[in-house]
């Protein structure tokens, strides 16, 4: 029985990931350089400066690959450290954009207003049925202002414990509107990651860690 001759194969090895031939490796670079030396014209050999230049390029390729690998490792380590640190936020109170207020034992959760300028705020507290239970005014300065409700109604009696919302209208001394953001404070009840960014759960809503104004 005749035996077929053995030939070199060019197909991918079974179980091995196919190679991306758009990328040139260090071995490819060296193989090209060796082939160039082997096949050069003996009567007109490669110029020393040209040879040195190609060796230098090969050395630079190695250094760049090493630097790239080290940078990827540093980024991975930094991300892991940052993600681990974010776990410490669970259970902590944070201040984020929102207008939820919880009243427990006559004490309301902290509310704040981030104002773009000085002014005076007319603040309203509304219960879960949409009824305004308290209206009061407070002077504001540019930046963060605490506007925590005292837990009393307009009749100066203690409001029932529960969930409320706070809203405001801010005007300067000329009666012009001042831009602002309502801020609420609540405990971080959960944490998840999306595209390596930490997202916290506060009062049933999700916020990126970068959206936190204050941790208390």
N, C-alpha and C positions, 0 to 999 in steps of 0.2 A: 504494500500500500504506500503510494508516494506521500511524502511529508511536505506540506506547503512551507515555503520559505518564510522566515520571520522578518517582518518589516516594522519600521518605526511607526507608531500610531500618533496621531495628532489630536485625538478626541480627549474629552475630559475623563479623568479617572473616576470610576464609580464611587459615589459617596462623597466626592470632593466638590466643594462649591465652585461654580464656574467662575473663571477669572474675568475681571474687567480689563480688557486690553487697551482701554483709553488711558490707563494709568501706567507710567513707566517706573519700574522698581529699580533699586540699586543694582540688582543682579543683571537686569536688562541693560542698564547703563554700562556696566563693566563688560558684558558680553559684546555690546556694540563696539566698545573701545578695543577689545582684544581682536575682534574680527577686522577692525580697521587697520590694526597693526599688522596682522597676518597677511592681509591682502593688499598692503601698500606696494607701490611700484619701487623695486629695489634701486632703480636708477634715480628715483626722486622720492626719497624717504620723507616721512612726516617731519615737519619743522619742529625743533625742540620747544620753541615758544608755544606752538599750537598744541603739542603734546602736554606741556605743563598747564596750559589753559584748561584742557579737558580734564586733567587730574584734579585741578582746583575746583572745577564745576562739580565733579563727583564728590569731593570733600564737602563742598557747600551743601550738596543734596543730603548727605548724611547728617550734617549739623541741623539742617532745617527739619528733617524728619524727627531727630531727637528732641528739638525744641518744641515741635508740634505735639509730640507724645507727652512731654512734660507739662505743657500747657493744658492739655486735655485732662491729665491727672489732677492738676491743681484745681481746675474748674469743678471736677467731680467731687473732690474733697471739700471744696468750699460750699458746694450745693448741699452735700450731706450734713455738714456742720450747721448750715443755715436752717435746713429742714428740721434737724433735731432741736435747735434752739426754739423754733416756732411752737413745738409741743408744749413749752412752758406757758403759752398763752391760754391753754385750755383751763377753764375755771376762773380765769382772771377777768376783771371788769375792764372793758374797753369802751372808748367813746368814738362813735362813728356817725355818719350822716343818717338822720332819721328823726321821727317825732313821737316815738312810743314812750309812754311814761307808765310805770307800775307803782301802785300805792299799796304799801303793806304796813300795818300797825300805825297808820297815820303818817308814815315817812315815805316820801316820793323818791324814785330813782333820779339820779342827776340828769339835768338837761342843760344844754349850752347853746349859745348862738355864736357863730363865727361871722362877724360883721366886717364889711369892707370899709367902713368909716364910722365916725361918731354919730349917734342918733338916739332916738327914744323908741322903745318897742312897746306895742300894745299886744299883750300875750293872752291867749285864750286856752283854757283847758276843757276838753270835750270828753264825755264818757262814751261807753261802747254803744249807746243808743243814739249818739249824735247830738246829745244835749250839752250846751255850754254850761259848765258848773262854776267856772271861775274866770274872771277877766281882771287883769291888773296891768300896770305900766311899770317900765323899768328903763333907766338910762343905760345906754351901751357905749362902749368905746371900741375903736378899731381893733379887731383881733378876737380872741376867745372871751366870751362872757358867760358866767354861770347864771342861769335863770331858773333854778330849781323851784318847783312849786312847793308851797308850805303845807299842802294837803287839806286846806280849808276851802269851803265853797264861798260864793258871794254873800251868803247869809252868816258867814263866820262860824260855821259848824263843820266838824270833821267829815270829809267825804268818805264813802264806803271804800274798803280795799278793793282793788281790781286793776283793770287795764284802762288807760286813758291815752289821749293824744294831745300834743301841744302844738299850737300854731302861733304865728306872730306876724305883725306888720311893723316895719321899721322905717322911720322918717327922720331926716336931719332937721336942723333948726329952721330951715327955709320951707319945710313941708315936703321936700322932695324925697322920693323913695330911696332907701339904702339897700344895696344888695347884701344878702346874708344867706347862711346855711343853718338849718336846724340840726342840732346834734343830740343824740341820745346815748345813754350809757347802759350797758347790759353785760352779762357774763358770757364768755365764749363757751358755747355748749358743744362745739365740734370743730374739727379741722380736717381739711382735705387738700390735695395738691392737684393742680392743673397746669400742664406745661411747665413744671418745676416752680410754680408760683403757689404760695400758701393762701388758702381761702378759709376764713373763719365763719362760723355760724353764730349770729347774735340776734336774739329776739326773733328767731325763725327766719332770718334773712342772711344771705351770704355776702361777705365783703372780702376784697383782697386785703392782705395785711398792709399794703401801701396806703389803704384808705383809712387806717386807724389814726385818729387825731391824738389820742391819749390812752395810756395804760395805767390803771390804778388798782 
